């Protein structure tokens, strides 16, 4: 079982940047497919970006070219670099760890990102 703790959220003006981090503990980080999800008020939780165990990345169309997901297996940490932020990026951002072999999903508690116009 893996424990996930997000950090790096906050208030930023439109056009600004933030870097989210997700620290993992309790299990070997490299065995998980990792991802960032977000949930805006009154909306469902959606995928923002995922990164495979080999480093292949996938992005939601709404963030392509602005966000970059990365992982450091030596530091057991997942990152999300967010540039050119827009008010519609405002949401709680969640870190996710997924293990395909046993279809287990783990979630962090989330970090709030607020983008002002």
Secondary structure as GFF3:
##gff-version 3
##sequence-region A 1 117
A	DSSP	beta_strand	3	7	.	.	.	ID=ss1
A	DSSP	beta_strand	10	13	.	.	.	ID=ss2
A	DSSP	beta_strand	18	25	.	.	.	ID=ss3
A	DSSP	three_ten_helix	29	31	.	.	.	ID=ss4
A	DSSP	beta_strand	33	39	.	.	.	ID=ss5
A	DSSP	beta_strand	45	51	.	.	.	ID=ss6
A	DSSP	beta_strand	57	59	.	.	.	ID=ss7
A	DSSP	beta_strand	67	72	.	.	.	ID=ss8
A	DSSP	beta_strand	77	82	.	.	.	ID=ss9
A	DSSP	three_ten_helix	87	89	.	.	.	ID=ss10
A	DSSP	beta_strand	91	99	.	.	.	ID=ss11
A	DSSP	beta_strand	104	107	.	.	.	ID=ss12
A	DSSP	beta_strand	111	116	.	.	.	ID=ss13
###
